[in-house]
Amino acid sequence: MIAAPAAGRLTAPRPAWLAFLRRELAPSPGRVDATLRMVLTTVLVVVISMTLEVPEMALSAYMVFFIQREDPVTTALLGVTGVLSVAVSIALTIVAYLLTIEYPAARIVVMASLFFGGMFVLRASASVPAGFLLGWIPGFVIMVLLAVVDSFDSPEALVRFALWMWVALAFPIAILIAMNLLLLPADPERILRRELAARLRAVAHALPELAANRRHTELTSFAEAGSPRLFQLLALAGIRHASLKSQSAQREALITLVDRLVTATAAVSLLEPGVLPALPRAHLEALADKCARLADAIEGDSAPGGVHMPPPGQAREYSTPQGFALLTEIDRLVEAIPLAMQSATAARVRPEPKAKGKKHLFTTDAFTNPAYPRFALKTTLAVMFCYVAFTAVDWPGIHTCVITCAIVALTSTGATLQKSTLRIAGCLLGGATAIAVTVFVMPHLESLTDLALLIAIVAAPAAWIASGSERISYLGLQMAFAFFLCVLQGYGPGTEITMVRDRIVGILFGNLVMLLVFVYIWPERAGAGAWQKLSGAVRGLARLVTVINPDDVTRNQAEVQKIRLEIYEQLGTARKLTETARFEPDAYTPGGKRELARLDEQLVAAQTAFIAALSLAEADVRSDSPSKDEIELYRTLAASVDALLTARPKPI
């Protein structure tokens, strides 16, 4: 039977802040190279801006951090489309200048309307990159350029500034793309091999402990994620290296086999204690050793030396109840992976079918869900309040409050508070560093080389943090943003402390406004969103159970993969929303704590059923007819999904 979910939290108790920082700041593959690329690119951008006197130098330096991604192909695609989006946004801004330059009231209406439209597109887009390029960038650029109209004496100077703004944003992106391709490039093919090796090592770590029924969070996460990211990396590798296209069948087969091995191992680890009473530990340790060797071979792009490959059909057979099919499948997959690593035999392995479907720009409920226009209206309200505030008090130095509101706006209250926390911490770190540098270092700088060295020293820790996981990366981005805004004040050493003070005050004020708006005006609770996503995942599980019915031998594997991806996205979003819900005020009340604990338990139950369903979904790969084990496991799974469907979750 499937193990009942343990009571309590889905994730382990959060560690102390020192242990958290130690884990998040630890070196990881590719992190040193990414940090070096970002630092050198930032220094080069600052030197060029200083030499050619390109305005908005701080924004140019920050674009390096803002656009950098894991691999050069994604960075290039995002950078090029981002530059085009900025160009269109500046053209629209110039048209707005012509229509509203003499009518301040009309300019405010146009600024608010266009920003509202951009935020609505951001929230209602079916694709995050599309929402960013078509919604956030136009809304942000137009809002910022219209907000500074009163700072210029003539329309000509205003238009010149707008055009220079495009240069300030475009040239650092071009340099960043070149540096990603030439300096220690992050090869998507190498990242793919590293991801495959990580999955095999997780299997190797879990195999010897199957009899103990120890739950492996990393392995379960890999099983849920499936292979979409791996196939995406394979496609990017084909773009980067045309020669790899001839090996696509081999690599697709390898990805499919590794994914099935992860799924089968994770499913066994979820069985109840006592179901597998007499597992041969020596054999499992031998399998684990094979997986570790295969991981080393894949990561090193070498032949799987030292891995014994018995003849086909010689896999060990198990007589344990309900474990027979899964454990035999693990044996067969470990044997097949070395064969898939050889081009001559790759064609014998059936690749995983890819689900196809129409792609839409907007979500299905884009124009019916009131949450989308409410989000856009709340963000617009916060931005316009900050604009009116710094204009009314004639304090243009705190204009960073407007930028802050646009940057930290997220869907839920918890997510906004979480991002605001990272932004405030990054602002304080970057601002404190900027003040110390302005007072003690800037007066002693004598050349551009000295400034470049200073930028490199400060940018290095910010880049290291920014290249980490999403739990801490935004802290590095904001640390760099605050430092560049405060230090890069002109075309020489900046020694004006009041400017540093004003910009830090603007960032803090913007965060305060966003906090008040998102907590008290149409608050979107992350906990309620988590329940909604969890309900969608359970409905997807019910569909998956119907598709994988053992009595139906004509199951559609493409449909299985489509449903799998939907469930994975729903569960992943539910887990993220659960984490952000802990930042909301209600999470600290007794009722809120109970609901969060209940949400954790339901997530564990859905996750367990999902892994079991995935293992059964591949039954037709093992045999033409299901075994007694699979039929019994299917009945248990169906009962578990029915229990989840009858549960009536109440939003936090």
N, C-alpha and C positions, 0 to 999 in steps of 0.2 A: 504493500500500500504506500501511498504518498505520505511523507511525513507531515504531520500537522505543524503549522507554523508556530514557532516559539513565541510566547507572549513577550511584549515589549517592543523595542524600536527596531526598525528595519536596518538601520546602520548601527555600528558600534558607538558607544558613548563618545562624545566629542572629547578629544584629548586636551590637555592643558595647552595654553597658548604657546608656551615654549616648545613643547613637543610638536605642535601644529606647524610652527615656523620651521623647526628643524626638518620636518618631512617635506614641506612645500619648497624650501630653499635648497634641498639636496640636489646634487648634480644628476642629470638625466641625459640619455642619448640625444645628441644634437643641440643641447642647451648652450654649451660653450660656443659652438659655431654660430648659433643664432645671435648670441650676445655680441660676439665679435663683429658680425656683419652689421648689426644695428648701431654699434658704437662708431665704427669707421664710417658708415654712411652718414650718421648725424654730424660727425666732425667735418666731413667733406661738404655737406650742405651748408653748415655754418660758415666755413671758409669761403665758399662761393658767394653766399649771400653778403658777407662782409666785403668781399673784394668788388663785387658788381653792384653793391648797394641795392639789393632786392628787398623791398619792404616786407613787413610781417615775418621777420626772420624766425621768431619763436614758433609761429604756426608751421613754417617750413620744416623746422627741426622736429616738431611733434608729429608731422605726417609720416615720418619714418616709423615711429612706434605704432601709429594708427593703422597703417596699411600692411605692415609685416604679417605674414602668415607662415604656416608650417613648411610649405614647399614653394619653390619658385614659380611653378605654373599657376597655382592659385593666387599668389601674390601678384603676378603679372596680369592675370585676368581681372582681378579686383582693382588693381591700379589703373589699367587702361579704361575700364568701364567707369571707374570713379572720376577720372579726368574728363571724360566725355560728359558725364552727368554734371560736373561742376561747370563746364563750358556752357551747357544749355541753361543752367541755373543763373549764371552771370548774364547771359543774353536776356533772359526774362527779367532780371533785376534792372538792366539798363532800360528796357521797355517801361518798367514800373517807374523808373526815374523820370522818363519823359512825360508820363501821364500825371505824376503826383508831386513833382518837384516844388511846385508853387502852392500845393494844397496839403498842409501837414495832416489835417484830419483824414483826408482821403488816403494818405500814405499809411497811416496807422491801420485803417480798415484793410487796405491791400496787404500789409504785412501780416496782420492777424489771419486774414482769410487764406493766404497762400501757405502760411505755416500750419494752420489747421488742416488744410488739404494734404500737406506732406505727412503730418502725423497720422492722419487717417489711413493713408496708403501704407505707411509703415506697419500699422497694427493689423490692417485687413488683408495684407498680402499673404498668399499661400506659401511664398518662399521668403526666407529671411534675407538673403542677398538682394532679391528683387525689391523688397520693401526698403532696404537700406539705400539702394541706388536710385530708386524712383520716388521714394518718399522722404526719407530722412535728409539726404544730401541736399536736394532742392529746397526743402523747407528751411533747413539750417542756414544755407548760404544766403538765401534771399532775406531771411530774418536778420542776419548779422549785417549785411550790406545796407539794408534799409534803416537799421537802427543807428548807423553812424552818419546819416545824411547831415545832421546839424553840425558835425565837426568840420565840414568843408565850406570854404568861402564861395566857391563857384561850381557850376555843374561840370565844367571841364575837369577840374581837379577830382571831382567825385567819380566821373567815368574813368579817369586815368587810374584811380585807386582800384576800382572794380576790375579793370583789365590786368593790373599788376597782381591782384589777388589770384587770378588764374595762374599767372606765372609762378607765384609763390607756392601754389599747391601742386602744380604740374611738374616742375623740374625736380623736386626731391623724390617724387614717385618714379620718374624716369631713372634717376640715379639708383634708387632702391632696387628696381627691377634688374638693372645691369649688375649691381653688386650681388644679388641673389643668384644670378646666372654664372658669375665669374669667380666670386670669392667663396670658397668652401660651400658650394651649392648643396642644398638639402635635396638629395635625389629622391623622388617619389618611389622609385623602385627599391631603394635602400630602406625607406620607411616601411614599405610593404613587407619586405623580408623581416624587418624588426618586429612588425605587428604579428606576423605569423609565428615568429620565434617566441614572442611573449605568450601567445595562446598555447603553444606546445609546452612551454615551461610551466604554465598554470596547470595543465593536465598532468605533467610529470610530478608536480607537487601534490596534486590531489589523489592520484592513483594509489599510493601506498596506504592512505588513510581512509579508503572507502569503507572498510569494515567498521571503522569507528564512527561513521556517519557524521563526520565533521563538515560543516557547511563552509564552502570556499566562496567568499564574496566576489573575488576577482573572476573566478571561473564562471560563476553564475552570470555576472555582468557580460562576459564575452559571449556566453550562450544566448543571452537575450539580444545582444547587439547584432548577431548574425554576421553576414558578410558584405552588406552594402558599402561600408567604408573601405573594405579591402578591394572590392571591385572598382570603387572610385579611384583608389590609389593606383590600381592597375591601368585604368584609363589614362590617368595623368602621366604615368610612366611611359605609356605608349606615345603620348604627345611629346614628351621630353626625349625619348629614345625611339626613333622609328624602327630600329632593328628588333625591338622587343615584340613587335606585332606578330612576327613569325612564331613566337613562343606563347602566344595568348592562350591557345588551347591547353598547353601544359600548365600554365599558371592558373587558369580558371579551374582546372581539375584539382590542383594543389589547394587552392583556396576552399573549394567545396569539401574536400576530404578533411582538412583541418577543422572547418566549421562543424562538420558532422561529428568528429571526434570530441570536440569541446561539448557539443550538445549531449552526446551519449554519456560522457563522463559526469557532466553536471546532473543529468537525470538520475544516474545511479546514486550520486551523493545525496539526493533528496528522498531516497527510500527510507522507510521507517526502520529503526533498529530491530534486529532480529530477522529481517527478511533475507539478509545475506549473512548467515551465521558462520559459514566456514569458507571464507574466501582464501585462496592460496596466496598469502602475502608475498612469498618469494616470487611467484609469477608476476604479481602486480608490480613489485619492485623492478623486475626485469623489464616490464613494459614502460615503467617510468624512466628507466635508464635509456631505453630506446628513444623515448620522446625527447629527453634532454639532448641526446646526441643529434637527433633530427633538428632540434632547435638551433644547435650550434652550427650544423651544416647549412641550414637555410640562411641564418644570419650572416654566415661567412661566405655564402654563395659558393659552396664546395659540394663535392659528392658526399653522400651519406655513408662515409666509411665507418666500419665497426658496427653497423646495424645489421643484424642477422635477418634475412628475408626468407622465411620458409616457403615451400611451394604453395600455390593457391589452394585453398580448401583445407589447409592443415591447421587452421586456427583452433585454439583450445576450446572445448565444449564444457559448459558449466551445467550442473544439475540443481542449482539452487533455485527456489521458487521465484518467479517474476524477474530474476536477474539474468536468466539465461540469454535472452535475446540481446539485451543491452551490453552485457559483458562480452558476448561473442562478437558483437558488432565492434566493440573497442579493439579486440584482437585483430579483426580483419582490417580495420582502418589503419592501425599502426603498421600493418604489413603493406597496405596499398600506398601509403604516403611516399616511401622511397621510390616506388615504381612511377608515381606521378611526377617525381623530380627528374625522371629521364624522359627526354623528348620522344623517344621511340614508342613508349608505352602510354603516353599521355592521352592518346585518342581512345584508349580502352575505358577511360574513366568518364562517366557521364557528368558534365558540368551542371551546376545548379541552375534551374530555369529562372529567368529574370522576368519579374512581373512588369507588364507594360500597361500604361494608361495615359489618358490625356492630362496634360499639365495646364493648370489654370493660373492666371495672374492673381486672382483674389480667392479667398476662402469661400466655401459654399454659403456661409451666412454673413458675408461681408456687408450686405445692405439691409440685413434684418436684425442683426445682433446689436443692441443698444450700447454694449460695452465699448465698441470701436469708436463711435463719435464721442462718447463720454471721455474716453482716454484722450482723444485729440483735443477736446474742449478744455479738459483740466490742464494739459500741458500748455496750451495756448494761453489760458488764463494766468498761469504762473509766469510765463515769459513776458506777457504784456504788463503784468503787475510790476515785475522787476524793471522793465523798460521805463514805465511811467515813474517809478520810484526814483531811479538814479537821474532821470531827466528833471523831475520836480525839485530835487534837492541840489541840482547842478553839481553832481559828483560823478563825472564821466569816468573817473578812474576805477569805479566798481562795475564797469560794464560787463565784467566777467560773470556777473550773476545771471545775465541773459544766456550766455553760452552754457553755463552750468545747468540751467533748467532744461535746455534742449538735450544735453548729453546724458543726464542721469535719469531721464524719464523712462520707466519700464512699465510693464503691464499691470502688475499688482502692487499693493502697498508694501508687502514684504520684500519684493524684489527691488523696489525703489529705495526702501530703507537700507537694504543690504548694499546696494551700489553706492548710495550716499555715504554709508559708513566707510567703504573703501576709498571713496573720493575725498572725504574729509581727512582720513588718515594720510592719504597720499599728498593732499594739499599741505597739511601741516609739516610732513617730512620734507617735501620739496621746498615749501616756503621757508622753513627754518634753515635749510641748507642755503637757500638763496640769500637770506639775510646775513648769515655768517660769511658767505663768499663776498657779498657786496661790501661789508664792513671791513673785513680783514684781508681779502685777497685782491679784489678789483683795483684798489688804489696802487697796487704794486705791479700790475701787469704792464709789460712794455712792448709787446708785439702780438701779432696775430697767432703766432705759434704758442705763446703762453695761454691765450684764450682757448685755442683748440685743445691743448692739454687739459685745461680745467674742465671743458665740456666732456672730454673723454672720461675723466675721473668720476664725474658725477653721473654721466649717462650709463656707465658700466653697471652699477648696482640696480638702477632703474630698469635697464634692459634685461638683466638676469631675472628680476621679479616678473617683468612683463612676459617673459618667455616660459613662465611656469604654468600651472594649471589655472582653470578659470576661477578657482576660489581665491586666488591672490594676484592674478595677472593685472587686473584693473588697478590695483594699488601701484604697480610700477608705472603704468600709463599716466596716472594722475600725478605721481611724483615727478616724472619728466615734464609733464604739461605745466605744473606750477613753477618748476625751476626755470624752464625756458621762458615763460611769460615774465617772470620777475627779473631775470638776469640779462636776457637779450633785449635790451631797451632801445638800442640804436646801433649806429655803425662804429661804436667805440666802447670802451669799458663803462658799464653803467654803475653809477654810484648813488643813485637816487633812491633812498630808503622809502620815501612816501609812496612811490609807485609800487614797490613790493608790498607795502602795507595795504594799499587800495585794492590790489588785485586779489590778495588773500581774503580781505573783507568781502569782496564781491563773490568769491567762490563760496564762502561760508553762508552769506546771505541767501544766495541762490538755493543752496541745499536746505536752508530753513524754510524757505517759501515752498519748495517742493514737498517737504515733510508735512507741512500744514495742509496743503491742497490735497495730497493723496491720502491723508489720514481722515480728513473730515468731509471731503466732497466726493460723493459716489465712490466710496472705498471699495476696491476689488480685493477681497480676501484671498490670499494664496491658498488657504486651506479649502475654501469652497471650490476653487479651480482644480485642486488636487483630487477632490472627490469626483468632480465631473470627468476628469481624464481617467480616473480609475474605473468609473462606470463604463466609459467607452471601451477601455481595455477588456473588461469582463464581457461586454457584449461581443467584442471581437473574439474572445475565447470561445464563446458559445458558437459562433460561426465556424471557428477552427475545428471544434469538436465535431460539428456536423460534417465538415469536409473530410476529416480523417477517419470516418466511420469504418471499422475493419470489414464490415459487410460490403463496402463499396470498393472494389478493386480497380475502379477506373478513376481514381481520384486525380484531380488537376493539381499538379505540383506547382504550376505557375500561380494558381489561386492561393495555394498554401503559402508561398513566399510573399505574396501581396498582403495577405492577412497578417503574416508574421511581422512584416515591416510596420504595419499600422499599429499592432499591439505594442511592439517595441517602442515606437514613438510615444504612444499614450502612456505607457508605464514610465518611460524616461522623463517625460514632462511631469507626471504625477510625483515622481521622486524629487525632482528639482523644486517643484512648488511646495512640497512638504518641508524641504530644507529652508526655503525662503519664508515659509509661514512662521518659523521660529523667531523671526525678526519682528513680527507684528505684535501690537500691544495685547491682543486677546490671548496670545500664546502663553502669557504669564499668569493667567487666571486659572483657578482649579478646573473649571469646565473646559477651557482651552487645552490644558495639558492632557485631560482625559481624551478629548477628541483627537489630539495628535497621536496619542498612544494607540487609539483604535484605528486610526488611519494607517499607522505603521503595520499593525497586525494584518489589516486587509491587503496591504501592498505585498507583504510576505506571502500570504495565501495565493494571491493572483500570480505572483512571480513563480511560486512552486508549481502551480497548475500549468503555467506557460511552458516551463522547461519540460514537464512531463509530456505535454502536447507536442512539443517539437520533436521529442524522441520518437513518439508514435507516428508522427507525420512522415517519417522516412521508412516506415515498415515495408513499403513496396520495394524499397531498394534492397532489403535483405531477403525477401522471399515473395513468392506470388500470393501466398495465403498467410494470414496472421497466425501467430502461435497462440497457445492458451495463455501464455504470460501476457502477451499484448492485449488480448481480449479482456483479461482481468484488469490490467492496468487502465485500459480504456474505460471500463465501467467505473473504476474508482475515480478517474479523471472527470467523467461526466457528472458523477455525484458531487465532486468538489466544485465544479463550475455551477451546478444547480444551487448549491449552498451559497455561493458568492452572489448569484443573481437574486436570490430571495432576501439577501441582506439589504436593508434600506439605510444607506449612509446618510447622516445628517451633516450638512456643511458646518464648518467651525464658525 
